[in-house]
Amino acid sequence: MTTSNPEADKVLFIPAGDDFAIVSHVEGDQPFGRDASNLPLITWPNGGWCFDANAFMLRLVDRGLSRFNRGGTLATYAAHITPLLRYCENNNVDLVELTDAHFSMFVNSLKAARFKPGSREPRLEPSTVISTASTCLAFLSFVGELHQVHLVGPEAAIRAEIVPSRGRRQTAVKWHHHSFPTRSPERRRLPVGSEVIAALRNAAAEHSPSNYIRRRRQIMLRLLEITGARRSEIAALTVQSVERAAAMQAPRLELVTKKGRGRRKDRIREVPITKSDARLLLEFARVNRSVVIRRTCGRAADPGALLLSETSGFALRPNTITQEVSILVRAAGLYTRVCAHMFRHRFITNVFKALIEEYHVESPDAFRQLLLSAEELKTRVCEW
């Protein structure tokens, strides 16, 4: 797999539309569909339809994996099997014909990939190589099951085994192959600090190209700080939710939860916010945002989202929030690692601090014992 060709880094799928559905069953002559919005539709590098990969996506739909934000977790799986499809086409080998030597060569190609020819810096970290190749093994195991071929297993064509995962869920398992590299040291992202937030706010005030962008960036930073929401959840926050919160005696902001298994798309959690923050959000919606709506899409085509593009009036995409944070980090001259998700770490840290103060915990051992024994505390942390 070469990296000198820009096409080599492109994924081989596009997300289906929001109204995309698949046939679930047929009664008589009447087909009945089920929601498959944002399902990744995968092709071979030559543009041909990849039946095996798309059948694998449908299996993941049945497992209830997230499809939010242009494919969600399913898009990650599709991106992981992209290099395997390229390897098969480049080496003129079918998926069911792969051997242990083939798969070892494929993993080595991932380890050897560079950002540009002659570079010594690997394009993928060892942990990313392992994650990608493990997904490919899960995909190939499905292909073997689909075509009734003993393709992946301890005594199969590709000698791999299932091992316990180091993920947060203790019951999780992953495929492992002897060609996998040594996992890179785990890098922990600490909560973003108060001084960093202050620097980002100053950058938003001083380096924004327009008054609307300045206000939108300030509101975005405030939402990240007070809600602990994911970037996709911030992007999906509606004006209606802000108006409801502002009308409450004890404001609670409704957020659509964009993570978790299951087919429901309306999972809502409510986050308490202060009255001053509710008024701040409402003022932005009625003043700054309204100007953009009148100048762009108009009230009839208002998307309803709080944070909008200044030029189109469309709702911001989650990736735009990531880009906005990066722009502010550069403008502030910060040299520490800062991303939107670190605000989430800060939020949950503050929740734990508040609970420690509420329960008068005086030592780490006492708090550890409280976590093990207090069902109320565990329930409240899960709710947050």
C-alpha positions as CSV (number, residue, x, y, z in Angstrom):
1,M,0.0,0.0,0.0
2,T,1.7,3.2,-1.1
3,T,1.2,6.6,0.5
4,S,2.7,8.6,-2.4
5,N,-0.7,8.3,-4.2
6,P,-3.2,10.6,-2.5
7,E,-6.0,8.2,-3.5
8,A,-4.5,5.6,-1.1
9,D,-5.6,7.5,2.0
10,K,-9.2,8.1,0.8
11,V,-12.0,5.9,2.4
12,L,-14.1,3.7,0.1
13,F,-17.5,4.6,1.3
14,I,-20.1,7.4,1.4
15,P,-22.8,7.8,4.1
16,A,-26.4,7.2,3.0
17,G,-28.9,10.0,3.4
18,D,-30.9,10.7,6.5
19,D,-34.0,9.1,4.9
20,F,-32.2,5.9,3.8
21,A,-34.0,2.6,4.8
22,I,-33.4,-1.1,4.2
23,V,-36.0,-3.8,3.8
24,S,-36.6,-5.6,7.0
25,H,-39.2,-8.1,5.9
26,V,-41.9,-8.7,3.3
27,E,-45.6,-9.5,4.0
28,G,-47.3,-10.7,0.9
29,D,-46.2,-8.3,-1.8
30,Q,-45.6,-5.4,0.6
31,P,-42.0,-4.7,1.7
32,F,-41.4,-3.1,5.1
33,G,-38.3,-1.0,5.7
34,R,-36.2,-0.1,8.7
35,D,-34.1,3.0,9.4
36,A,-30.6,2.9,8.0
37,S,-29.8,6.6,7.9
38,N,-26.1,7.4,7.5
39,L,-25.2,3.8,6.8
40,P,-21.7,3.7,5.1
41,L,-22.1,2.3,1.5
42,I,-18.8,0.7,0.6
43,T,-17.2,0.0,-2.8
44,W,-14.0,-1.6,-4.0
45,P,-11.2,0.8,-5.2
46,N,-12.4,0.3,-8.8
47,G,-15.8,1.6,-7.9
48,G,-17.6,-1.8,-7.9
49,W,-20.1,-2.6,-5.1
50,C,-18.4,-4.6,-2.3
51,F,-21.1,-7.1,-1.2
52,D,-19.2,-8.5,1.7
53,A,-18.3,-5.2,3.2
54,N,-21.9,-3.9,3.0
55,A,-23.2,-7.1,4.4
56,F,-20.8,-6.6,7.3
57,M,-22.2,-3.1,7.8
58,L,-25.8,-4.5,8.0
59,R,-24.6,-6.9,10.7
60,L,-23.2,-4.0,12.7
61,V,-26.6,-2.2,12.2
62,D,-28.2,-5.2,13.8
63,R,-25.8,-4.8,16.8
64,G,-27.1,-1.2,17.2
65,L,-23.8,0.6,16.7
66,S,-24.0,4.4,16.4
67,R,-24.6,6.0,12.9
68,F,-24.8,9.6,14.1
69,N,-22.5,12.3,12.6
70,R,-22.2,10.9,9.0
71,G,-21.8,7.3,10.0
72,G,-20.6,7.3,13.6
73,T,-19.0,4.1,14.8
74,L,-20.0,2.3,11.6
75,A,-18.0,4.9,9.6
76,T,-15.0,4.1,11.8
77,Y,-15.4,0.4,11.0
78,A,-15.7,1.2,7.3
79,A,-12.6,3.3,7.4
80,H,-10.7,0.5,9.1
81,I,-11.5,-2.1,6.4
82,T,-10.7,0.4,3.5
83,P,-6.9,-0.4,3.5
84,L,-7.7,-4.2,3.4
85,L,-9.9,-3.8,0.4
86,R,-7.1,-1.8,-1.3
87,Y,-4.6,-4.5,-0.4
88,C,-6.8,-7.2,-1.9
89,E,-7.3,-5.3,-5.2
90,N,-3.6,-4.3,-5.5
91,N,-2.5,-7.9,-5.0
92,N,-5.3,-9.4,-7.1
93,V,-6.5,-11.7,-4.2
94,D,-10.1,-12.3,-3.1
95,L,-11.1,-11.9,0.5
96,V,-11.8,-15.6,0.9
97,E,-8.4,-16.4,-0.6
98,L,-6.4,-14.5,2.0
99,T,-3.8,-16.6,3.9
100,D,-1.9,-16.0,7.1
101,A,1.1,-14.7,5.0
102,H,-1.2,-12.3,3.2
103,F,-2.6,-10.9,6.4
104,S,0.9,-10.5,7.9
105,M,2.0,-8.6,4.8
106,F,-1.1,-6.4,5.1
107,V,-0.3,-5.5,8.7
108,N,3.3,-4.8,7.8
109,S,2.1,-2.4,5.1
110,L,0.1,-0.5,7.8
111,K,3.2,-0.4,10.0
112,A,5.4,0.7,7.1
113,A,3.1,3.4,5.8
114,R,4.6,6.9,6.0
115,F,3.1,10.4,5.5
116,K,5.3,11.0,2.5
117,P,8.1,9.0,0.7
118,G,11.4,9.1,2.6
119,S,9.8,10.1,5.8
120,R,10.9,8.3,9.0
121,E,7.7,9.2,10.9
122,P,5.0,6.4,10.6
123,R,1.6,7.4,9.4
124,L,-0.2,5.2,12.0
125,E,0.7,4.7,15.6
126,P,1.0,1.1,16.8
127,S,-2.3,1.3,18.7
128,T,-4.0,2.5,15.5
129,V,-2.5,-0.3,13.5
130,I,-3.8,-2.8,16.0
131,S,-7.3,-1.3,16.1
132,T,-7.5,-1.2,12.3
133,A,-6.2,-4.8,11.8
134,S,-8.4,-6.1,14.6
135,T,-11.5,-4.7,12.8
136,C,-10.3,-6.3,9.6
137,L,-10.1,-9.6,11.3
138,A,-13.6,-9.2,12.6
139,F,-14.7,-8.4,9.1
140,L,-12.8,-11.4,7.6
141,S,-14.3,-13.7,10.3
142,F,-17.8,-12.5,9.1
143,V,-16.8,-13.1,5.5
144,G,-15.7,-16.6,6.3
145,E,-19.0,-17.2,8.1
146,L,-20.9,-15.7,5.2
147,H,-19.2,-17.9,2.6
148,Q,-18.8,-21.0,4.9
149,V,-15.0,-20.8,4.7
150,H,-12.8,-21.4,7.8
151,L,-11.0,-18.1,7.2
152,V,-10.1,-16.7,10.7
153,G,-9.3,-18.7,13.8
154,P,-6.5,-20.4,15.7
155,E,-6.4,-23.2,13.1
156,A,-7.8,-21.4,10.1
157,A,-6.2,-19.9,7.0
158,I,-5.5,-16.7,9.0
159,R,-4.2,-17.8,12.4
160,A,-5.8,-15.4,14.8
161,E,-7.5,-15.6,18.2
162,I,-9.9,-13.6,20.3
163,V,-8.5,-12.0,23.4
164,P,-9.9,-9.8,26.2
165,S,-10.0,-6.2,25.2
166,R,-8.4,-3.4,27.2
167,G,-11.4,-1.2,26.7
168,R,-13.7,0.2,29.3
169,R,-16.2,-2.7,29.0
170,Q,-14.8,-5.7,30.9
171,T,-16.7,-8.1,28.6
172,A,-15.2,-6.7,25.4
173,V,-13.0,-8.9,23.2
174,K,-10.8,-8.2,20.2
175,W,-9.2,-10.3,17.5
176,H,-5.4,-10.6,17.8
177,H,-2.8,-11.7,15.2
178,H,0.9,-12.5,15.7
179,S,1.9,-9.8,13.3
180,F,0.5,-7.0,15.5
181,P,3.0,-4.5,16.7
182,T,3.6,-3.7,20.4
183,R,0.9,-1.4,21.6
184,S,2.1,2.2,22.0
185,P,2.0,3.7,25.5
186,E,-1.4,4.9,26.5
187,R,-1.7,8.7,26.3
188,R,-4.2,10.2,28.7
189,R,-5.9,13.5,27.9
190,L,-6.2,15.5,31.1
191,P,-9.0,18.0,31.7
192,V,-8.6,21.4,30.1
193,G,-7.5,24.0,32.7
194,S,-9.1,27.3,33.6
195,E,-6.1,29.3,32.3
196,V,-6.4,27.5,28.9
197,I,-10.1,28.3,28.7
198,A,-9.4,32.0,29.5
199,A,-6.8,32.1,26.7
200,L,-9.2,30.5,24.2
201,R,-11.9,33.1,25.2
202,N,-9.4,35.9,24.6
203,A,-8.4,34.5,21.3
204,A,-12.1,34.3,20.2
205,A,-12.6,37.9,21.2
206,E,-9.4,39.2,19.5
207,H,-9.0,37.0,16.4
208,S,-12.5,36.4,15.0
209,P,-13.2,37.7,11.5
210,S,-16.8,39.0,12.4
211,N,-18.9,39.8,15.3
212,Y,-21.1,36.7,14.7
213,I,-18.1,34.3,14.6
214,R,-16.8,35.9,17.8
215,R,-20.1,35.4,19.6
216,R,-20.5,31.9,18.2
217,R,-17.0,30.8,19.4
218,Q,-17.7,32.2,22.8
219,I,-21.0,30.4,23.1
220,M,-19.4,27.2,21.8
221,L,-16.7,27.3,24.5
222,R,-19.3,28.0,27.1
223,L,-21.4,25.1,26.0
224,L,-18.4,22.7,26.0
225,E,-17.6,23.9,29.6
226,I,-21.0,23.8,31.2
227,T,-22.6,20.7,29.6
228,G,-19.8,18.1,29.2
229,A,-21.3,17.3,25.8
230,R,-19.6,15.7,22.9
231,R,-19.0,17.9,19.9
232,S,-21.8,16.2,17.9
233,E,-24.2,16.9,20.8
234,I,-23.2,20.6,20.8
235,A,-23.7,20.7,17.1
236,A,-27.2,19.2,17.5
237,L,-28.3,21.5,20.3
238,T,-31.5,23.3,19.2
239,V,-32.9,26.8,19.8
240,Q,-36.0,25.1,21.1
241,S,-34.0,23.4,23.9
242,V,-32.5,26.8,24.8
243,E,-35.9,28.5,24.9
244,R,-37.3,25.7,27.1
245,A,-34.4,25.9,29.5
246,A,-34.6,29.8,29.7
247,A,-38.3,29.5,30.7
248,M,-37.6,27.1,33.6
249,Q,-37.2,28.2,37.2
250,A,-34.2,25.8,37.4
251,P,-32.9,25.6,33.8
252,R,-32.1,22.2,32.3
253,L,-30.7,22.0,28.8
254,E,-31.9,19.1,26.7
255,L,-29.1,17.3,24.8
256,V,-29.6,14.5,22.3
257,T,-27.1,11.7,23.4
258,K,-25.0,10.7,20.3
259,K,-23.4,7.7,21.8
260,G,-24.5,4.2,22.9
261,R,-26.0,1.1,21.4
262,G,-29.6,0.8,20.2
263,R,-31.7,2.0,17.4
264,R,-33.4,4.9,19.2
265,K,-32.4,8.3,17.9
266,D,-34.2,10.3,20.6
267,R,-32.2,9.5,23.7
268,I,-32.2,12.7,25.7
269,R,-30.4,13.8,28.8
270,E,-31.0,17.0,30.7
271,V,-28.1,19.0,32.0
272,P,-28.7,21.7,34.7
273,I,-27.3,25.1,33.8
274,T,-27.4,28.5,35.6
275,K,-30.0,31.1,34.8
276,S,-27.2,33.5,33.6
277,D,-26.0,30.8,31.2
278,A,-29.6,30.2,30.0
279,R,-30.0,34.0,29.4
280,L,-26.7,34.1,27.6
281,L,-27.7,31.3,25.2
282,L,-31.1,32.8,24.6
283,E,-29.6,36.2,23.8
284,F,-27.3,34.7,21.2
285,A,-30.2,32.8,19.6
286,R,-32.5,35.8,19.4
287,V,-29.9,38.4,18.4
288,N,-26.8,37.1,16.7
289,R,-28.3,33.9,15.2
290,S,-31.5,35.6,14.0
291,V,-29.4,38.0,11.9
292,V,-27.7,35.0,10.1
293,I,-31.0,33.3,9.4
294,R,-32.5,36.5,7.9
295,R,-29.4,37.0,5.7
296,T,-29.0,33.4,4.5
297,C,-31.6,30.6,4.5
298,G,-34.6,32.5,5.8
299,R,-37.1,31.5,8.6
300,A,-38.8,29.0,6.4
301,A,-35.6,26.9,6.0
302,D,-34.3,27.5,9.5
303,P,-32.5,24.2,10.5
304,G,-33.3,24.8,14.2
305,A,-29.7,24.3,15.5
306,L,-28.3,26.9,17.8
307,L,-24.8,27.1,16.1
308,L,-24.9,28.0,12.4
309,S,-22.6,28.7,9.5
310,E,-22.4,32.4,8.9
311,T,-22.4,32.0,5.1
312,S,-25.0,29.3,4.6
313,G,-27.2,29.3,7.7
314,F,-26.8,25.5,7.9
315,A,-26.1,23.8,11.3
316,L,-22.4,23.4,12.1
317,R,-20.9,20.0,11.7
318,P,-19.1,18.3,14.6
319,N,-15.8,18.5,12.6
320,T,-16.3,22.3,12.4
321,I,-16.3,22.5,16.2
322,T,-13.0,20.6,16.2
323,Q,-11.6,23.0,13.6
324,E,-12.8,26.0,15.6
325,V,-11.1,24.8,18.8
326,S,-7.9,24.2,16.8
327,I,-8.0,27.7,15.3
328,L,-8.4,29.3,18.7
329,V,-5.6,27.2,20.1
330,R,-3.2,28.5,17.4
331,A,-4.5,32.1,17.8
332,A,-3.9,31.9,21.6
333,G,-0.4,30.6,21.0
334,L,-0.9,27.6,23.2
335,Y,1.6,24.8,23.0
336,T,-0.3,22.3,25.2
337,R,-2.7,19.7,23.7
338,V,-6.2,21.0,23.6
339,C,-9.3,19.5,22.0
340,A,-13.1,19.7,22.4
341,H,-13.2,16.4,24.3
342,M,-10.9,17.7,27.0
343,F,-13.8,20.0,28.1
344,R,-15.8,16.8,28.7
345,H,-13.0,15.5,31.0
346,R,-13.1,18.8,32.9
347,F,-16.9,18.6,33.3
348,I,-16.9,15.1,34.8
349,T,-14.0,16.0,37.0
350,N,-16.0,18.9,38.4
351,V,-19.0,16.6,39.0
352,F,-16.8,14.3,41.1
353,K,-15.4,17.3,43.0
354,A,-18.9,18.4,43.8
355,L,-19.9,15.0,44.9
356,I,-16.8,14.7,47.1
357,E,-17.7,18.0,48.8
358,E,-21.4,16.9,49.2
359,Y,-20.5,13.6,50.9
360,H,-17.6,15.1,52.9
361,V,-15.1,12.6,51.6
362,E,-11.7,13.3,53.3
363,S,-9.4,10.7,51.7
364,P,-8.9,8.7,48.4
365,D,-9.6,5.5,50.3
366,A,-12.9,6.8,51.7
367,F,-14.0,8.0,48.2
368,R,-13.0,4.6,46.7
369,Q,-15.1,2.9,49.4
370,L,-18.0,5.3,48.7
371,L,-17.9,4.4,45.0
372,L,-18.1,0.7,45.8
373,S,-20.9,1.0,48.3
374,A,-23.1,4.0,47.6
375,E,-25.7,3.1,44.9
376,E,-27.1,6.6,45.0
377,L,-23.7,8.1,44.1
378,K,-23.1,5.6,41.3
379,T,-26.5,6.3,39.9
380,R,-26.0,10.1,39.9
381,V,-22.6,9.8,38.2
382,C,-24.1,7.6,35.5
383,E,-26.9,10.2,35.0
384,W,-24.3,12.9,34.5
